[in-house]
Each structure stands twice: as structure tokens, then as C-alpha cells.
Amino acid sequence: MKHRSLSLGGFQSAMVLGLVVIGGRLYPSLVFQVHFGEHFFFGYVHCVAFPT
């Protein structure tokens, strides 16, 4: 019984670790995409609203 709870805890910690790794890889690219998208959107609006 002790061994089983230990393996369950190890599985949970491995799952959390996997989520952290995946999040660590996805988060920067997501932030970059949102940041780039905002710049593109505001640049487009600026060009349409205020043609120079």
C-alpha cells in the first residue's frame, strides 16, 4: 500500500513537471504571438484611420 501511494505521488509530480515544461515552452511563444498580433493590429488600424 505504501509503494502504491508513492507511485501515485510520483505520477502526479511527473504530470505537474510535464505541465510546467510544456507551459514554459508554450508561454513565451504565446506572449510573442499576442504581442506581435497587437502591434500588427494597431499598426493596421493606424494606417487605415490615419493615412499618411
Distance bins in CASP14 RR format, pairs under 12 A and 6 or more apart:
PFRMAT RR
TARGET T0000
AUTHOR 0000-0000-0000
RMODE 2
METHOD distances of the structure
MODEL  1
1 7 0 0 0 0 0 1 0 0 0 0 0
1 8 0 0 0 0 0 1 0 0 0 0 0
2 8 0 0 0 0 0 1 0 0 0 0 0
2 9 0 0 0 0 0 1 0 0 0 0 0
3 9 0 0 0 0 0 1 0 0 0 0 0
3 10 0 0 0 0 0 1 0 0 0 0 0
4 10 0 0 0 0 0 1 0 0 0 0 0
4 11 0 0 0 0 0 1 0 0 0 0 0
5 11 0 0 0 0 0 1 0 0 0 0 0
5 12 0 0 0 0 0 1 0 0 0 0 0
6 12 0 0 0 0 0 1 0 0 0 0 0
6 13 0 0 0 0 0 1 0 0 0 0 0
7 13 0 0 0 0 0 1 0 0 0 0 0
7 14 0 0 0 0 0 1 0 0 0 0 0
8 14 0 0 0 0 0 1 0 0 0 0 0
8 15 0 0 0 0 0 1 0 0 0 0 0
9 15 0 0 0 0 1 0 0 0 0 0 0
9 16 0 0 0 0 1 0 0 0 0 0 0
9 17 0 0 0 0 0 1 0 0 0 0 0
10 16 0 0 0 0 1 0 0 0 0 0 0
10 17 0 0 0 0 1 0 0 0 0 0 0
11 17 0 0 0 0 0 1 0 0 0 0 0
11 18 0 0 0 0 0 1 0 0 0 0 0
12 18 0 0 0 0 0 1 0 0 0 0 0
12 19 0 0 0 0 0 1 0 0 0 0 0
13 19 0 0 0 0 0 1 0 0 0 0 0
13 20 0 0 0 0 0 1 0 0 0 0 0
14 20 0 0 0 0 0 1 0 0 0 0 0
14 21 0 0 0 0 0 1 0 0 0 0 0
15 21 0 0 0 0 0 1 0 0 0 0 0
15 22 0 0 0 0 0 1 0 0 0 0 0
16 22 0 0 0 0 0 1 0 0 0 0 0
16 23 0 0 0 0 0 1 0 0 0 0 0
17 23 0 0 0 0 0 1 0 0 0 0 0
17 24 0 0 0 0 0 1 0 0 0 0 0
18 24 0 0 0 0 1 0 0 0 0 0 0
18 25 0 0 0 0 0 1 0 0 0 0 0
18 26 0 0 0 0 0 1 0 0 0 0 0
19 25 0 0 0 0 0 1 0 0 0 0 0
19 26 0 0 0 0 0 1 0 0 0 0 0
19 27 0 0 0 0 0 1 0 0 0 0 0
20 26 0 0 0 0 0 1 0 0 0 0 0
20 27 0 0 0 0 0 1 0 0 0 0 0
21 27 0 0 0 0 0 1 0 0 0 0 0
22 29 0 0 0 0 0 1 0 0 0 0 0
22 30 0 0 0 0 0 1 0 0 0 0 0
23 29 0 0 0 0 1 0 0 0 0 0 0
23 30 0 0 0 0 1 0 0 0 0 0 0
23 31 0 0 0 0 0 1 0 0 0 0 0
24 30 0 0 0 0 1 0 0 0 0 0 0
24 31 0 0 0 0 0 1 0 0 0 0 0
25 31 0 0 0 0 0 1 0 0 0 0 0
26 32 0 0 0 0 0 1 0 0 0 0 0
26 33 0 0 0 0 0 1 0 0 0 0 0
27 33 0 0 0 0 0 1 0 0 0 0 0
27 34 0 0 0 0 0 1 0 0 0 0 0
28 34 0 0 0 0 0 1 0 0 0 0 0
28 35 0 0 0 0 0 1 0 0 0 0 0
29 35 0 0 0 0 0 1 0 0 0 0 0
29 36 0 0 0 0 0 1 0 0 0 0 0
30 36 0 0 0 0 0 1 0 0 0 0 0
30 37 0 0 0 0 0 1 0 0 0 0 0
31 37 0 0 0 0 0 1 0 0 0 0 0
31 38 0 0 0 0 0 1 0 0 0 0 0
32 38 0 0 0 0 0 1 0 0 0 0 0
32 39 0 0 0 0 0 1 0 0 0 0 0
33 39 0 0 0 0 0 1 0 0 0 0 0
33 40 0 0 0 0 0 1 0 0 0 0 0
33 41 0 0 0 0 0 1 0 0 0 0 0
34 40 0 0 0 0 0 1 0 0 0 0 0
34 41 0 0 0 0 0 1 0 0 0 0 0
35 41 0 0 0 0 0 1 0 0 0 0 0
35 42 0 0 0 0 0 1 0 0 0 0 0
36 42 0 0 0 0 0 1 0 0 0 0 0
36 43 0 0 0 0 0 1 0 0 0 0 0
37 43 0 0 0 0 1 0 0 0 0 0 0
37 44 0 0 0 0 1 0 0 0 0 0 0
37 45 0 0 0 0 0 1 0 0 0 0 0
38 44 0 0 0 0 0 1 0 0 0 0 0
38 45 0 0 0 0 0 1 0 0 0 0 0
39 45 0 0 0 0 0 1 0 0 0 0 0
39 46 0 0 0 0 0 1 0 0 0 0 0
40 46 0 0 0 0 0 1 0 0 0 0 0
40 47 0 0 0 0 0 1 0 0 0 0 0
41 47 0 0 0 0 0 1 0 0 0 0 0
41 48 0 0 0 0 0 1 0 0 0 0 0
41 49 0 0 0 0 0 1 0 0 0 0 0
42 48 0 0 0 0 0 1 0 0 0 0 0
42 49 0 0 0 0 0 1 0 0 0 0 0
42 50 0 0 0 0 0 1 0 0 0 0 0
43 49 0 0 0 0 1 0 0 0 0 0 0
43 50 0 0 0 0 1 0 0 0 0 0 0
43 51 0 0 0 0 0 1 0 0 0 0 0
43 52 0 0 0 0 0 1 0 0 0 0 0
44 50 0 0 0 0 0 1 0 0 0 0 0
44 51 0 0 0 0 0 1 0 0 0 0 0
45 51 0 0 0 0 0 1 0 0 0 0 0
46 52 0 0 0 0 1 0 0 0 0 0 0
END
